[in-house]
Amino acid sequence: MSERDAIPLILTGIGSICATVAVLTYYGYVHFAEPQDALLLADFTMLKTVPGEDYKVSLKPANQVAQCVDGVLVLFDLEQKGLTGVLVDNKKQAVRCMGEQSPSAAQ
């Protein structure tokens, strides 16, 4: 029996993996997150409402829109298309929402 050289097999495997990642990235199945894609939880502040006390907020709306999806508050960014995130607290627990149904498909 003749022995096979393992180097071509290793190079073929590495090349196959690189080609697969390249094709998946090209078609949008793989996305490498960049720092500007993330919104920090510290960027948001909860204003506690107390009966009888006034509080001031800006008239200009934020660049994010929140929606209740399956009982979890999901933020959609209006400036960066495709940037979506779940609002969590400092323990990485999802902020729940009530009163709204999850979005249904248009009929």
C-alpha positions as protocol buffer text, in pm:
chain_id: "A"
residue {
  index: 1
  type: MET
  ca { x: 0 y: 0 z: 0 }
}
residue {
  index: 2
  type: SER
  ca { x: 116 y: 345 z: -74 }
}
residue {
  index: 3
  type: GLU
  ca { x: 96 y: 622 z: 183 }
}
residue {
  index: 4
  type: ARG
  ca { x: -96 y: 936 z: 97 }
}
residue {
  index: 5
  type: ASP
  ca { x: 40 y: 1282 z: 157 }
}
residue {
  index: 6
  type: ALA
  ca { x: -185 y: 1456 z: 415 }
}
residue {
  index: 7
  type: ILE
  ca { x: -96 y: 1815 z: 317 }
}
residue {
  index: 8
  type: PRO
  ca { x: -327 y: 1832 z: 11 }
}
residue {
  index: 9
  type: LEU
  ca { x: -616 y: 1696 z: 219 }
}
residue {
  index: 10
  type: ILE
  ca { x: -558 y: 1955 z: 492 }
}
residue {
  index: 11
  type: LEU
  ca { x: -533 y: 2239 z: 240 }
}
residue {
  index: 12
  type: THR
  ca { x: -851 y: 2119 z: 68 }
}
residue {
  index: 13
  type: GLY
  ca { x: -1037 y: 2118 z: 402 }
}
residue {
  index: 14
  type: ILE
  ca { x: -917 y: 2468 z: 495 }
}
residue {
  index: 15
  type: GLY
  ca { x: -1003 y: 2596 z: 148 }
}
residue {
  index: 16
  type: SER
  ca { x: -1351 y: 2442 z: 167 }
}
residue {
  index: 17
  type: ILE
  ca { x: -1419 y: 2608 z: 503 }
}
residue {
  index: 18
  type: CYS
  ca { x: -1297 y: 2947 z: 378 }
}
residue {
  index: 19
  type: ALA
  ca { x: -1508 y: 2920 z: 61 }
}
residue {
  index: 20
  type: THR
  ca { x: -1816 y: 2822 z: 263 }
}
residue {
  index: 21
  type: VAL
  ca { x: -1778 y: 3119 z: 499 }
}
residue {
  index: 22
  type: ALA
  ca { x: -1723 y: 3353 z: 203 }
}
residue {
  index: 23
  type: VAL
  ca { x: -2038 y: 3231 z: 24 }
}
residue {
  index: 24
  type: LEU
  ca { x: -2249 y: 3249 z: 341 }
}
residue {
  index: 25
  type: THR
  ca { x: -2123 y: 3603 z: 408 }
}
residue {
  index: 26
  type: TYR
  ca { x: -2195 y: 3709 z: 50 }
}
residue {
  index: 27
  type: TYR
  ca { x: -2556 y: 3588 z: 71 }
}
residue {
  index: 28
  type: GLY
  ca { x: -2611 y: 3747 z: 413 }
}
residue {
  index: 29
  type: TYR
  ca { x: -2627 y: 3437 z: 631 }
}
residue {
  index: 30
  type: VAL
  ca { x: -2314 y: 3537 z: 825 }
}
residue {
  index: 31
  type: HIS
  ca { x: -2278 y: 3885 z: 969 }
}
residue {
  index: 32
  type: PHE
  ca { x: -1974 y: 4004 z: 1162 }
}
residue {
  index: 33
  type: ALA
  ca { x: -2096 y: 4255 z: 1420 }
}
residue {
  index: 34
  type: GLU
  ca { x: -1918 y: 4587 z: 1442 }
}
residue {
  index: 35
  type: PRO
  ca { x: -1907 y: 4811 z: 1750 }
}
residue {
  index: 36
  type: GLN
  ca { x: -2131 y: 5072 z: 1588 }
}
residue {
  index: 37
  type: ASP
  ca { x: -2400 y: 4806 z: 1539 }
}
residue {
  index: 38
  type: ALA
  ca { x: -2462 y: 4781 z: 1912 }
}
residue {
  index: 39
  type: LEU
  ca { x: -2661 y: 5010 z: 2136 }
}
residue {
  index: 40
  type: LEU
  ca { x: -2553 y: 5017 z: 2498 }
}
residue {
  index: 41
  type: LEU
  ca { x: -2807 y: 4969 z: 2771 }
}
residue {
  index: 42
  type: ALA
  ca { x: -2648 y: 5271 z: 2940 }
}
residue {
  index: 43
  type: ASP
  ca { x: -2781 y: 5484 z: 2651 }
}
residue {
  index: 44
  type: PHE
  ca { x: -3133 y: 5438 z: 2788 }
}
residue {
  index: 45
  type: THR
  ca { x: -3275 y: 5574 z: 3112 }
}
residue {
  index: 46
  type: MET
  ca { x: -3608 y: 5500 z: 3273 }
}
residue {
  index: 47
  type: LEU
  ca { x: -3795 y: 5806 z: 3398 }
}
residue {
  index: 48
  type: LYS
  ca { x: -4003 y: 5714 z: 3699 }
}
residue {
  index: 49
  type: THR
  ca { x: -4344 y: 5878 z: 3689 }
}
residue {
  index: 50
  type: VAL
  ca { x: -4477 y: 6002 z: 4020 }
}
residue {
  index: 51
  type: PRO
  ca { x: -4838 y: 6120 z: 4043 }
}
residue {
  index: 52
  type: GLY
  ca { x: -4852 y: 6498 z: 4072 }
}
residue {
  index: 53
  type: GLU
  ca { x: -4493 y: 6557 z: 3955 }
}
residue {
  index: 54
  type: ASP
  ca { x: -4399 y: 6686 z: 3613 }
}
residue {
  index: 55
  type: TYR
  ca { x: -4110 y: 6550 z: 3408 }
}
residue {
  index: 56
  type: LYS
  ca { x: -3959 y: 6684 z: 3090 }
}
residue {
  index: 57
  type: VAL
  ca { x: -3874 y: 6492 z: 2774 }
}
residue {
  index: 58
  type: SER
  ca { x: -3752 y: 6610 z: 2437 }
}
residue {
  index: 59
  type: LEU
  ca { x: -4006 y: 6676 z: 2162 }
}
residue {
  index: 60
  type: LYS
  ca { x: -3773 y: 6510 z: 1912 }
}
residue {
  index: 61
  type: PRO
  ca { x: -3837 y: 6132 z: 1905 }
}
residue {
  index: 62
  type: ALA
  ca { x: -3559 y: 5877 z: 1950 }
}
residue {
  index: 63
  type: ASN
  ca { x: -3407 y: 5688 z: 1657 }
}
residue {
  index: 64
  type: GLN
  ca { x: -3545 y: 5361 z: 1793 }
}
residue {
  index: 65
  type: VAL
  ca { x: -3896 y: 5219 z: 1792 }
}
residue {
  index: 66
  type: ALA
  ca { x: -4008 y: 4959 z: 2047 }
}
residue {
  index: 67
  type: GLN
  ca { x: -4257 y: 4683 z: 1979 }
}
residue {
  index: 68
  type: CYS
  ca { x: -4392 y: 4404 z: 2195 }
}
residue {
  index: 69
  type: VAL
  ca { x: -4305 y: 4070 z: 2031 }
}
residue {
  index: 70
  type: ASP
  ca { x: -4408 y: 3755 z: 2216 }
}
residue {
  index: 71
  type: GLY
  ca { x: -4414 y: 3944 z: 2546 }
}
residue {
  index: 72
  type: VAL
  ca { x: -4061 y: 4086 z: 2509 }
}
residue {
  index: 73
  type: LEU
  ca { x: -3975 y: 4449 z: 2431 }
}
residue {
  index: 74
  type: VAL
  ca { x: -3784 y: 4460 z: 2101 }
}
residue {
  index: 75
  type: LEU
  ca { x: -3610 y: 4776 z: 1975 }
}
residue {
  index: 76
  type: PHE
  ca { x: -3581 y: 4854 z: 1605 }
}
residue {
  index: 77
  type: ASP
  ca { x: -3329 y: 5117 z: 1493 }
}
residue {
  index: 78
  type: LEU
  ca { x: -3458 y: 5360 z: 1230 }
}
residue {
  index: 79
  type: GLU
  ca { x: -3114 y: 5480 z: 1113 }
}
residue {
  index: 80
  type: GLN
  ca { x: -2935 y: 5148 z: 1066 }
}
residue {
  index: 81
  type: LYS
  ca { x: -3156 y: 4914 z: 870 }
}
residue {
  index: 82
  type: GLY
  ca { x: -3164 y: 4564 z: 1013 }
}
residue {
  index: 83
  type: LEU
  ca { x: -3039 y: 4663 z: 1359 }
}
residue {
  index: 84
  type: THR
  ca { x: -3276 y: 4500 z: 1605 }
}
residue {
  index: 85
  type: GLY
  ca { x: -3229 y: 4416 z: 1969 }
}
residue {
  index: 86
  type: VAL
  ca { x: -3403 y: 4301 z: 2283 }
}
residue {
  index: 87
  type: LEU
  ca { x: -3401 y: 4543 z: 2575 }
}
residue {
  index: 88
  type: VAL
  ca { x: -3239 y: 4375 z: 2877 }
}
residue {
  index: 89
  type: ASP
  ca { x: -3149 y: 4482 z: 3231 }
}
residue {
  index: 90
  type: ASN
  ca { x: -2805 y: 4466 z: 3392 }
}
residue {
  index: 91
  type: LYS
  ca { x: -2855 y: 4093 z: 3460 }
}
residue {
  index: 92
  type: LYS
  ca { x: -2926 y: 4023 z: 3089 }
}
residue {
  index: 93
  type: GLN
  ca { x: -3294 y: 3955 z: 3166 }
}
residue {
  index: 94
  type: ALA
  ca { x: -3533 y: 4058 z: 2890 }
}
residue {
  index: 95
  type: VAL
  ca { x: -3769 y: 4347 z: 2965 }
}
residue {
  index: 96
  type: ARG
  ca { x: -4123 y: 4216 z: 2937 }
}
residue {
  index: 97
  type: CYS
  ca { x: -4420 y: 4405 z: 2796 }
}
residue {
  index: 98
  type: MET
  ca { x: -4794 y: 4361 z: 2836 }
}
residue {
  index: 99
  type: GLY
  ca { x: -5108 y: 4458 z: 2653 }
}
residue {
  index: 100
  type: GLU
  ca { x: -4998 y: 4411 z: 2294 }
}
residue {
  index: 101
  type: GLN
  ca { x: -5022 y: 4102 z: 2080 }
}
residue {
  index: 102
  type: SER
  ca { x: -4734 y: 3972 z: 1876 }
}
residue {
  index: 103
  type: PRO
  ca { x: -4739 y: 4091 z: 1513 }
}
residue {
  index: 104
  type: SER
  ca { x: -4936 y: 3871 z: 1279 }
}
residue {
  index: 105
  type: ALA
  ca { x: -4894 y: 3823 z: 906 }
}
residue {
  index: 106
  type: ALA
  ca { x: -5094 y: 4058 z: 681 }
}
residue {
  index: 107
  type: GLN
  ca { x: -5398 y: 3892 z: 528 }
}
